[in-house]
Amino acid sequence: MYSLASIFTVTLAAAGVIASPNLQARQEGVVYVQFFTEEGCQGNFREDTVYFDNGEGACDIETYQGPYASWRVVRNGAVNSLSVYSNDDCTTNNSGNVITVPAGSVTLYGNA
């Protein structure tokens, strides 16, 4: 006979397999970024953030305002390029910066 614990374990395992395709669908349009204290994404991990693909030409503001030397795009489910601005008016006025991350690109960026 099967124990209740065995049936429960098999049910949970089956539910996890069924849910896997939905996880990938939920990650579409999501760009996951990590910030580091040293160039080349070395040193201490500072912060992470998530950006969403809001369409080509959308204004995305760099949400982490602490000191960092580099950041890494860990996961990129975007179908459009992501432009991340240091100025909250989405310009490069007054020493503002913009970094454009191509759709699907997973790479490292230095702090400009």
N, CA, C and O atoms as a GROMACS GRO file, in nm:
protein
  448
    1MET      N    1   0.084  -0.118   0.000
    1MET     CA    2   0.000   0.000   0.000
    1MET      C    3   0.089   0.124   0.000
    1MET      O    4   0.201   0.123   0.050
    2TYR      N    5   0.035   0.227  -0.056
    2TYR     CA    6   0.105   0.354  -0.059
    2TYR      C    7   0.066   0.436   0.064
    2TYR      O    8  -0.049   0.437   0.105
    3SER      N    9   0.164   0.502   0.119
    3SER     CA   10   0.133   0.586   0.234
    3SER      C   11   0.083   0.723   0.184
    3SER      O   12   0.105   0.761   0.069
    4LEU      N   13   0.018   0.793   0.272
    4LEU     CA   14  -0.033   0.926   0.238
    4LEU      C   15   0.083   1.020   0.203
    4LEU      O   16   0.069   1.105   0.115
    5ALA      N   17   0.196   1.006   0.272
    5ALA     CA   18   0.314   1.090   0.245
    5ALA      C   19   0.367   1.063   0.104
    5ALA      O   20   0.406   1.157   0.035
    6SER      N   21   0.369   0.937   0.060
    6SER     CA   22   0.418   0.903  -0.074
    6SER      C   23   0.328   0.963  -0.181
    6SER      O   24   0.377   1.018  -0.280
    7ILE      N   25   0.199   0.953  -0.162
    7ILE     CA   26   0.104   1.008  -0.259
    7ILE      C   27   0.119   1.160  -0.264
    7ILE      O   28   0.116   1.219  -0.372
    8PHE      N   29   0.134   1.223  -0.149
    8PHE     CA   30   0.150   1.368  -0.142
    8PHE      C   31   0.278   1.411  -0.215
    8PHE      O   32   0.276   1.511  -0.288
    9THR      N   33   0.387   1.339  -0.196
    9THR     CA   34   0.515   1.370  -0.260
    9THR      C   35   0.504   1.359  -0.411
    9THR      O   36   0.552   1.446  -0.484
   10VAL      N   37   0.441   1.254  -0.459
   10VAL     CA   38   0.425   1.234  -0.603
   10VAL      C   39   0.335   1.344  -0.661
   10VAL      O   40   0.361   1.393  -0.771
   11THR      N   41   0.232   1.382  -0.590
   11THR     CA   42   0.142   1.488  -0.635
   11THR      C   43   0.216   1.620  -0.646
   11THR      O   44   0.198   1.693  -0.743
   12LEU      N   45   0.298   1.653  -0.546
   12LEU     CA   46   0.375   1.777  -0.550
   12LEU      C   47   0.474   1.776  -0.666
   12LEU      O   48   0.491   1.877  -0.735
   13ALA      N   49   0.540   1.664  -0.688
   13ALA     CA   50   0.636   1.654  -0.798
   13ALA      C   51   0.567   1.673  -0.932
   13ALA      O   52   0.620   1.742  -1.019
   14ALA      N   53   0.452   1.613  -0.949
   14ALA     CA   54   0.376   1.628  -1.073
   14ALA      C   55   0.330   1.771  -1.092
   14ALA      O   56   0.333   1.823  -1.204
   15ALA      N   57   0.289   1.836  -0.987
   15ALA     CA   58   0.245   1.975  -0.996
   15ALA      C   59   0.361   2.065  -1.037
   15ALA      O   60   0.342   2.160  -1.113
   16GLY      N   61   0.481   2.037  -0.988
   16GLY     CA   62   0.599   2.115  -1.026
   16GLY      C   63   0.633   2.101  -1.172
   16GLY      O   64   0.671   2.198  -1.237
   17VAL      N   65   0.619   1.982  -1.226
   17VAL     CA   66   0.646   1.958  -1.368
   17VAL      C   67   0.544   2.030  -1.454
   17VAL      O   68   0.578   2.088  -1.557
   18ILE      N   69   0.421   2.027  -1.413
   18ILE     CA   70   0.315   2.093  -1.488
   18ILE      C   71   0.333   2.244  -1.485
   18ILE      O   72   0.305   2.311  -1.585
   19ALA      N   73   0.379   2.300  -1.374
   19ALA     CA   74   0.392   2.446  -1.360
   19ALA      C   75   0.512   2.503  -1.433
   19ALA      O   76   0.516   2.623  -1.456
   20SER      N   77   0.610   2.421  -1.470
   20SER     CA   78   0.733   2.471  -1.530
   20SER      C   79   0.713   2.556  -1.655
   20SER      O   80   0.776   2.661  -1.665
   21PRO      N   81   0.629   2.516  -1.751
   21PRO     CA   82   0.611   2.601  -1.868
   21PRO      C   83   0.554   2.738  -1.833
   21PRO      O   84   0.586   2.837  -1.899
   22ASN      N   85   0.471   2.745  -1.730
   22ASN     CA   86   0.414   2.873  -1.689
   22ASN      C   87   0.521   2.966  -1.634
   22ASN      O   88   0.511   3.087  -1.651
   23LEU      N   89   0.624   2.912  -1.570
   23LEU     CA   90   0.733   2.993  -1.518
   23LEU      C   91   0.803   3.066  -1.631
   23LEU      O   92   0.833   3.184  -1.620
   24GLN      N   93   0.829   2.996  -1.740
   24GLN     CA   94   0.896   3.059  -1.853
   24GLN      C   95   0.808   3.169  -1.912
   24GLN      O   96   0.858   3.275  -1.948
   25ALA      N   97   0.680   3.145  -1.922
   25ALA     CA   98   0.590   3.246  -1.975
   25ALA      C   99   0.588   3.370  -1.885
   25ALA      O  100   0.579   3.482  -1.935
   26ARG      N  101   0.595   3.351  -1.754
   26ARG     CA  102   0.595   3.465  -1.662
   26ARG      C  103   0.723   3.545  -1.671
   26ARG      O  104   0.723   3.663  -1.636
   27GLN      N  105   0.834   3.484  -1.716
   27GLN     CA  106   0.962   3.553  -1.725
   27GLN      C  107   0.976   3.630  -1.856
   27GLN      O  108   1.071   3.708  -1.870
   28GLU      N  109   0.886   3.612  -1.951
   28GLU     CA  110   0.892   3.689  -2.074
   28GLU      C  111   0.871   3.836  -2.042
   28GLU      O  112   0.778   3.872  -1.970
   29GLY      N  113   0.958   3.919  -2.095
   29GLY     CA  114   0.947   4.063  -2.071
   29GLY      C  115   1.015   4.110  -1.944
   29GLY      O  116   1.014   4.229  -1.914
   30VAL      N  117   1.075   4.018  -1.868
   30VAL     CA  118   1.141   4.053  -1.741
   30VAL      C  119   1.292   4.058  -1.762
   30VAL      O  120   1.351   3.967  -1.820
   31VAL      N  121   1.354   4.166  -1.714
   31VAL     CA  122   1.500   4.181  -1.720
   31VAL      C  123   1.549   4.193  -1.576
   31VAL      O  124   1.515   4.288  -1.505
   32TYR      N  125   1.631   4.095  -1.534
   32TYR     CA  126   1.682   4.090  -1.397
   32TYR      C  127   1.827   4.136  -1.395
   32TYR      O  128   1.910   4.081  -1.468
   33VAL      N  129   1.857   4.237  -1.312
   33VAL     CA  130   1.988   4.302  -1.308
   33VAL      C  131   2.046   4.296  -1.166
   33VAL      O  132   1.973   4.311  -1.068
   34GLN      N  133   2.178   4.275  -1.157
   34GLN     CA  134   2.249   4.279  -1.028
   34GLN      C  135   2.357   4.386  -1.033
   34GLN      O  136   2.423   4.403  -1.136
   35PHE      N  137   2.376   4.460  -0.922
   35PHE     CA  138   2.476   4.565  -0.910
   35PHE      C  139   2.591   4.518  -0.820
   35PHE      O  140   2.568   4.451  -0.719
   36PHE      N  141   2.717   4.554  -0.857
   36PHE     CA  142   2.836   4.511  -0.784
   36PHE      C  143   2.926   4.630  -0.751
   36PHE      O  144   2.920   4.734  -0.816
   37THR      N  145   3.011   4.612  -0.649
   37THR     CA  146   3.099   4.720  -0.603
   37THR      C  147   3.223   4.739  -0.689
   37THR      O  148   3.283   4.846  -0.685
   38GLU      N  149   3.263   4.639  -0.768
   38GLU     CA  150   3.384   4.649  -0.848
   38GLU      C  151   3.353   4.627  -0.996
   38GLU      O  152   3.252   4.567  -1.030
   39GLU      N  153   3.443   4.676  -1.082
   39GLU     CA  154   3.429   4.655  -1.227
   39GLU      C  155   3.424   4.506  -1.257
   39GLU      O  156   3.476   4.424  -1.181
   40GLY      N  157   3.363   4.472  -1.367
   40GLY     CA  158   3.356   4.332  -1.410
   40GLY      C  159   3.265   4.248  -1.323
   40GLY      O  160   3.275   4.125  -1.323
   41CYS      N  161   3.177   4.313  -1.250
   41CYS     CA  162   3.083   4.243  -1.159
   41CYS      C  163   3.157   4.159  -1.056
   41CYS      O  164   3.114   4.048  -1.022
   42GLN      N  165   3.266   4.213  -1.008
   42GLN     CA  166   3.344   4.150  -0.901
   42GLN      C  167   3.313   4.224  -0.771
   42GLN      O  168   3.241   4.324  -0.771
   43GLY      N  169   3.368   4.176  -0.664
   43GLY     CA  170   3.348   4.243  -0.535
   43GLY      C  171   3.213   4.207  -0.476
   43GLY      O  172   3.152   4.106  -0.512
   44ASN      N  173   3.170   4.291  -0.386
   44ASN     CA  174   3.045   4.264  -0.314
   44ASN      C  175   2.923   4.290  -0.401
   44ASN      O  176   2.916   4.388  -0.476
   45PHE      N  177   2.827   4.200  -0.389
   45PHE     CA  178   2.698   4.217  -0.452
   45PHE      C  179   2.624   4.326  -0.374
   45PHE      O  180   2.613   4.316  -0.252
   46ARG      N  181   2.574   4.429  -0.443
   46ARG     CA  182   2.510   4.541  -0.375
   46ARG      C  183   2.359   4.529  -0.371
   46ARG      O  184   2.298   4.539  -0.264
   47GLU      N  185   2.299   4.507  -0.487
   47GLU     CA  186   2.154   4.515  -0.498
   47GLU      C  187   2.112   4.445  -0.626
   47GLU      O  188   2.195   4.424  -0.715
   48ASP      N  189   1.988   4.409  -0.635
   48ASP     CA  190   1.933   4.360  -0.761
   48ASP      C  191   1.801   4.430  -0.786
   48ASP      O  192   1.736   4.481  -0.695
   49THR      N  193   1.762   4.431  -0.911
   49THR     CA  194   1.635   4.494  -0.947
   49THR      C  195   1.579   4.426  -1.070
   49THR      O  196   1.649   4.352  -1.140
   50VAL      N  197   1.454   4.451  -1.095
   50VAL     CA  198   1.385   4.393  -1.210
   50VAL      C  199   1.327   4.507  -1.293
   50VAL      O  200   1.264   4.598  -1.241
   51TYR      N  201   1.351   4.500  -1.423
   51TYR     CA  202   1.289   4.591  -1.518
   51TYR      C  203   1.193   4.511  -1.604
   51TYR      O  204   1.208   4.390  -1.618
   52PHE      N  205   1.094   4.578  -1.660
   52PHE     CA  206   0.996   4.512  -1.744
   52PHE      C  207   0.999   4.571  -1.884
   52PHE      O  208   1.020   4.691  -1.901
   53ASP      N  209   0.978   4.487  -1.982
   53ASP     CA  210   0.973   4.530  -2.120
   53ASP      C  211   0.842   4.607  -2.141
   53ASP      O  212   0.735   4.547  -2.152
   54ASN      N  213   0.853   4.739  -2.145
   54ASN     CA  214   0.735   4.824  -2.161
   54ASN      C  215   0.722   4.875  -2.303
   54ASN      O  216   0.649   4.971  -2.329
   55GLY      N  217   0.791   4.812  -2.395
   55GLY     CA  218   0.784   4.852  -2.535
   55GLY      C  219   0.906   4.930  -2.579
   55GLY      O  220   0.976   4.989  -2.498
   56GLU      N  221   0.930   4.928  -2.709
   56GLU     CA  222   1.044   4.998  -2.766
   56GLU      C  223   1.035   5.147  -2.735
   56GLU      O  224   0.930   5.208  -2.753
   57GLY      N  225   1.146   5.205  -2.689
   57GLY     CA  226   1.151   5.347  -2.659
   57GLY      C  227   1.094   5.386  -2.523
   57GLY      O  228   1.083   5.505  -2.493
   58ALA      N  229   1.057   5.289  -2.442
   58ALA     CA  230   1.001   5.319  -2.310
   58ALA      C  231   1.108   5.378  -2.220
   58ALA      O  232   1.227   5.350  -2.238
   59CYS      N  233   1.067   5.457  -2.125
   59CYS     CA  234   1.158   5.520  -2.030
   59CYS      C  235   1.167   5.435  -1.904
   59CYS      O  236   1.070   5.421  -1.830
   60ASP      N  237   1.284   5.377  -1.880
   60ASP     CA  238   1.308   5.301  -1.757
   60ASP      C  239   1.414   5.374  -1.677
   60ASP      O  240   1.519   5.410  -1.730
   61ILE      N  241   1.386   5.396  -1.550
   61ILE     CA  242   1.476   5.471  -1.462
   61ILE      C  243   1.559   5.373  -1.380
   61ILE      O  244   1.507   5.273  -1.330
   62GLU      N  245   1.688   5.403  -1.367
   62GLU     CA  246   1.775   5.322  -1.281
   62GLU      C  247   1.727   5.340  -1.137
   62GLU      O  248   1.736   5.448  -1.081
   63THR      N  249   1.676   5.233  -1.080
   63THR     CA  250   1.614   5.243  -0.948
   63THR      C  251   1.713   5.235  -0.833
   63THR      O  252   1.686   5.287  -0.725
   64TYR      N  253   1.827   5.172  -0.855
   64TYR     CA  254   1.926   5.162  -0.747
   64TYR      C  255   2.014   5.286  -0.749
   64TYR      O  256   2.080   5.314  -0.849
   65GLN      N  257   2.016   5.360  -0.640
   65GLN     CA  258   2.089   5.486  -0.634
   65GLN      C  259   2.216   5.480  -0.551
   65GLN      O  260   2.285   5.581  -0.536
   66GLY      N  261   2.249   5.364  -0.497
   66GLY     CA  262   2.371   5.350  -0.417
   66GLY      C  263   2.494   5.343  -0.505
   66GLY      O  264   2.482   5.332  -0.627
   67PRO      N  265   2.613   5.347  -0.443
   67PRO     CA  266   2.737   5.339  -0.521
   67PRO      C  267   2.758   5.198  -0.577
   67PRO      O  268   2.736   5.099  -0.507
   68TYR      N  269   2.801   5.192  -0.702
   68TYR     CA  270   2.835   5.064  -0.764
   68TYR      C  271   2.933   5.091  -0.877
   68TYR      O  272   2.943   5.204  -0.926
   69ALA      N  273   3.005   4.988  -0.920
   69ALA     CA  274   3.102   5.003  -1.028
   69ALA      C  275   3.059   4.930  -1.155
   69ALA      O  276   3.105   4.964  -1.264
   70SER      N  277   2.972   4.832  -1.142
   70SER     CA  278   2.928   4.757  -1.259
   70SER      C  279   2.795   4.688  -1.230
   70SER      O  280   2.755   4.672  -1.114
   71TRP      N  281   2.729   4.648  -1.337
   71TRP     CA  282   2.606   4.571  -1.320
   71TRP      C  283   2.596   4.467  -1.429
   71TRP      O  284   2.652   4.482  -1.537
   72ARG      N  285   2.523   4.362  -1.398
   72ARG     CA  286   2.512   4.246  -1.487
   72ARG      C  287   2.366   4.218  -1.515
   72ARG      O  288   2.283   4.215  -1.424
   73VAL      N  289   2.335   4.197  -1.642
   73VAL     CA  290   2.203   4.150  -1.680
   73VAL      C  291   2.207   3.998  -1.667
   73VAL      O  292   2.274   3.930  -1.745
   74VAL      N  293   2.135   3.946  -1.569
   74VAL     CA  294   2.138   3.803  -1.538
   74VAL      C  295   2.036   3.727  -1.624
   74VAL      O  296   2.064   3.618  -1.673
   75ARG      N  297   1.919   3.786  -1.639
   75ARG     CA  298   1.812   3.723  -1.717
   75ARG      C  299   1.747   3.832  -1.800
   75ARG      O  300   1.719   3.941  -1.750
   76ASN      N  301   1.723   3.802  -1.928
   76ASN     CA  302   1.665   3.903  -2.016
   76ASN      C  303   1.559   3.839  -2.104
   76ASN      O  304   1.589   3.780  -2.207
   77GLY      N  305   1.435   3.852  -2.062
   77GLY     CA  306   1.323   3.799  -2.138
   77GLY      C  307   1.255   3.906  -2.222
   77GLY      O  308   1.144   3.885  -2.271
   78ALA      N  309   1.320   4.020  -2.241
   78ALA     CA  310   1.261   4.130  -2.317
   78ALA      C  311   1.260   4.098  -2.467
   78ALA      O  312   1.349   4.030  -2.517
   79VAL      N  313   1.161   4.149  -2.536
   79VAL     CA  314   1.156   4.137  -2.682
   79VAL      C  315   1.190   4.271  -2.747
   79VAL      O  316   1.205   4.279  -2.869
   80ASN      N  317   1.202   4.376  -2.666
   80ASN     CA  318   1.243   4.509  -2.713
   80ASN      C  319   1.370   4.550  -2.639
   80ASN      O  320   1.397   4.500  -2.530
   81SER      N  321   1.446   4.642  -2.697
   81SER     CA  322   1.562   4.698  -2.627
   81SER      C  323   1.514   4.772  -2.503
   81SER      O  324   1.407   4.832  -2.502
   82LEU      N  325   1.594   4.766  -2.398
   82LEU     CA  326   1.564   4.832  -2.272
   82LEU      C  327   1.662   4.947  -2.255
   82LEU      O  328   1.783   4.925  -2.252
   83SER      N  329   1.612   5.070  -2.243
   83SER     CA  330   1.696   5.187  -2.219
   83SER      C  331   1.677   5.230  -2.074
   83SER      O  332   1.568   5.269  -2.033
   84VAL      N  333   1.787   5.222  -1.997
   84VAL     CA  334   1.782   5.256  -1.855
   84VAL      C  335   1.855   5.390  -1.836
   84VAL      O  336   1.972   5.403  -1.871
   85TYR      N  337   1.783   5.488  -1.782
   85TYR     CA  338   1.834   5.623  -1.764
   85TYR      C  339   1.870   5.648  -1.617
   85TYR      O  340   1.803   5.598  -1.527
   86SER      N  341   1.975   5.727  -1.596
   86SER     CA  342   2.010   5.768  -1.460
   86SER      C  343   1.926   5.888  -1.416
   86SER      O  344   1.906   5.908  -1.296
   87ASN      N  345   1.877   5.967  -1.510
   87ASN     CA  346   1.790   6.081  -1.479
   87ASN      C  347   1.644   6.038  -1.484
   87ASN      O  348   1.605   5.962  -1.572
   88ASP      N  349   1.566   6.086  -1.390
   88ASP     CA  350   1.425   6.045  -1.387
   88ASP      C  351   1.339   6.114  -1.493
   88ASP      O  352   1.220   6.086  -1.502
   89ASP      N  353   1.399   6.205  -1.574
   89ASP     CA  354   1.325   6.264  -1.685
   89ASP      C  355   1.361   6.196  -1.818
   89ASP      O  356   1.323   6.244  -1.925
   90CYS      N  357   1.434   6.087  -1.810
   90CYS     CA  358   1.473   6.006  -1.927
   90CYS      C  359   1.550   6.086  -2.031
   90CYS      O  360   1.527   6.074  -2.152
   91THR      N  361   1.643   6.168  -1.981
   91THR     CA  362   1.733   6.242  -2.068
   91THR      C  363   1.876   6.219  -2.020
   91THR      O  364   1.900   6.161  -1.914
   92THR      N  365   1.969   6.266  -2.100
   92THR     CA  366   2.110   6.263  -2.060
   92THR      C  367   2.158   6.403  -2.022
   92THR      O  368   2.278   6.428  -2.014
   93ASN      N  369   2.063   6.494  -1.997
   93ASN     CA  370   2.098   6.629  -1.952
   93ASN      C  371   2.167   6.625  -1.816
   93ASN      O  372   2.146   6.531  -1.739
   94ASN      N  373   2.248   6.726  -1.788
   94ASN     CA  374   2.314   6.740  -1.657
   94ASN      C  375   2.390   6.615  -1.616
   94ASN      O  376   2.373   6.564  -1.505
   95SER      N  377   2.472   6.566  -1.706
   95SER     CA  378   2.558   6.448  -1.680
   95SER      C  379   2.479   6.319  -1.661
   95SER      O  380   2.528   6.226  -1.599
   96GLY      N  381   2.359   6.313  -1.713
   96GLY     CA  382   2.281   6.190  -1.705
   96GLY      C  383   2.335   6.085  -1.801
   96GLY      O  384   2.398   6.118  -1.902
   97ASN      N  385   2.310   5.961  -1.770
   97ASN     CA  386   2.356   5.850  -1.852
   97ASN      C  387   2.239   5.765  -1.897
   97ASN      O  388   2.133   5.763  -1.833
   98VAL      N  389   2.260   5.694  -2.006
   98VAL     CA  390   2.163   5.594  -2.052
   98VAL      C  391   2.241   5.472  -2.098
   98VAL      O  392   2.344   5.484  -2.165
   99ILE      N  393   2.192   5.357  -2.062
   99ILE     CA  394   2.248   5.231  -2.110
   99ILE      C  395   2.136   5.158  -2.181
   99ILE      O  396   2.027   5.139  -2.125
  100THR      N  397   2.161   5.117  -2.304
  100THR     CA  398   2.061   5.044  -2.381
  100THR      C  399   2.102   4.897  -2.386
  100THR      O  400   2.211   4.863  -2.433
  101VAL      N  401   2.013   4.813  -2.338
  101VAL     CA  402   2.036   4.669  -2.334
  101VAL      C  403   1.954   4.606  -2.446
  101VAL      O  404   1.831   4.614  -2.444
  102PRO      N  405   2.020   4.543  -2.544
  102PRO     CA  406   1.946   4.479  -2.653
  102PRO      C  407   1.855   4.367  -2.600
  102PRO      O  408   1.887   4.302  -2.501
  103ALA      N  409   1.744   4.346  -2.666
  103ALA     CA  410   1.651   4.240  -2.629
  103ALA      C  411   1.725   4.106  -2.621
  103ALA      O  412   1.799   4.070  -2.713
  104GLY      N  413   1.703   4.034  -2.514
  104GLY     CA  414   1.762   3.901  -2.497
  104GLY      C  415   1.908   3.898  -2.458
  104GLY      O  416   1.961   3.791  -2.430
  105SER      N  417   1.974   4.013  -2.454
  105SER     CA  418   2.116   4.020  -2.422
  105SER      C  419   2.142   3.999  -2.273
  105SER      O  420   2.075   4.059  -2.189
  106VAL      N  421   2.238   3.914  -2.243
  106VAL     CA  422   2.282   3.890  -2.105
  106VAL      C  423   2.431   3.924  -2.101
  106VAL      O  424   2.512   3.850  -2.157
  107THR      N  425   2.467   4.035  -2.035
  107THR     CA  426   2.603   4.083  -2.039
  107THR      C  427   2.637   4.168  -1.918
  107THR      O  428   2.553   4.190  -1.831
  108LEU      N  429   2.762   4.217  -1.912
  108LEU     CA  430   2.811   4.302  -1.804
  108LEU      C  431   2.821   4.446  -1.852
  108LEU      O  432   2.849   4.470  -1.970
  109TYR      N  433   2.799   4.541  -1.761
  109TYR     CA  434   2.813   4.683  -1.793
  109TYR      C  435   2.893   4.749  -1.682
  109TYR      O  436   2.872   4.719  -1.564
  110GLY      N  437   2.985   4.839  -1.719
  110GLY     CA  438   3.057   4.919  -1.621
  110GLY      C  439   2.977   5.043  -1.589
  110GLY      O  440   2.890   5.083  -1.666
  111ASN      N  441   3.007   5.104  -1.477
  111ASN     CA  442   2.940   5.228  -1.439
  111ASN      C  443   3.001   5.341  -1.520
  111ASN      O  444   3.121   5.367  -1.511
  112ALA      N  445   2.920   5.409  -1.598
  112ALA     CA  446   2.969   5.518  -1.685
  112ALA      C  447   2.994   5.644  -1.605
  112ALA      O  448   3.035   5.745  -1.661
   0.00000   0.00000   0.00000
